[in-house]
Amino acid sequence: MSNPLLEPIHGVSLQDYAAVTAKMAAGIDVKDICAKLGIEPAVFEEASTLWVNRMQEDTTWEVTTLFGQYFGEADSHPKLSELKAEVSSQGLENFEKMKTDRYFYEELNGARLAAYNYGLDGAQWILDTFGVNLTDFQTAAMQWTQVTQGEDFETMRNYMDFMEAKQSEYAAKFAADQGGNIADDVEF
């Protein structure tokens, strides 16, 4: 390994760290995950802090890039592959749809961003409303990011415009749910 920032921390490799993070985001208890890795949760907590620091220090983006790759491959981690989150049938159906229907993915992406803008936990809102956990959402996002790299500008703009329209649509819903926006009654 030529990059010292990729050396394991307290026996926790970057692949381990990314897989644990993905499994936690999918709703699996950190104690169960750490037991499979043979480490204590406190060891993971410290390693986690130090991995975040390394990503911030890495001017080459190698650590962050590999983290994203390993996060997306968490289900193939040698020690953690059998740990699966419980997902509803609705969640499985919507996750499959996100992977095959770019417009559906972009709708949920816009909804998630709108939720964050209105002070909601966007990832939790997607889970509660569509049954899709953060790990599955990020898996679909990584897939579409790879597809996007080969698209022309007009195609990319089309999806971006659709996502922004959906974000506005959901923002109006969240505003209505919260009693409107603060400046809705101001006239110019």
Secondary structure as the mmCIF struct_conf table of DSSP 4:
data_model
#
loop_
_struct_conf.conf_type_id
_struct_conf.id
_struct_conf.beg_label_comp_id
_struct_conf.beg_label_asym_id
_struct_conf.beg_label_seq_id
_struct_conf.end_label_comp_id
_struct_conf.end_label_asym_id
_struct_conf.end_label_seq_id
HELX_RH_3T_P HELX_RH_3T_P1 PRO A 4 LEU A 6
BEND BEND1 GLU A 7 GLU A 7
STRN STRN1 ILE A 9 ILE A 9
TURN_TY1_P TURN_TY1_P1 HIS A 10 GLY A 11
STRN STRN2 VAL A 12 VAL A 12
HELX_RH_AL_P HELX_RH_AL_P1 LEU A 14 ALA A 25
TURN_TY1_P TURN_TY1_P2 ALA A 26 GLY A 27
HELX_RH_AL_P HELX_RH_AL_P2 VAL A 30 LEU A 37
TURN_TY1_P TURN_TY1_P3 GLY A 38 GLY A 38
HELX_RH_AL_P HELX_RH_AL_P3 PRO A 41 GLU A 57
TURN_TY1_P TURN_TY1_P4 THR A 59 THR A 60
HELX_RH_AL_P HELX_RH_AL_P4 GLU A 62 GLY A 72
TURN_TY1_P TURN_TY1_P5 GLU A 73 GLU A 73
HELX_RH_3T_P HELX_RH_3T_P2 ALA A 74 SER A 76
TURN_TY1_P TURN_TY1_P6 PRO A 78 GLU A 82
HELX_RH_AL_P HELX_RH_AL_P5 SER A 89 THR A 100
HELX_RH_AL_P HELX_RH_AL_P6 ARG A 102 ASN A 117
TURN_TY1_P TURN_TY1_P7 TYR A 118 GLY A 119
BEND BEND2 LEU A 120 LEU A 120
HELX_RH_AL_P HELX_RH_AL_P7 GLY A 122 PHE A 130
HELX_RH_AL_P HELX_RH_AL_P8 LEU A 134 THR A 148
TURN_TY1_P TURN_TY1_P8 GLN A 149 GLY A 150
BEND BEND3 GLU A 151 GLU A 151
HELX_RH_AL_P HELX_RH_AL_P9 PHE A 153 ASP A 177
TURN_TY1_P TURN_TY1_P9 GLN A 178 GLY A 179
BEND BEND4 GLY A 180 GLY A 180
TURN_TY1_P TURN_TY1_P10 ILE A 182 ASP A 185
#
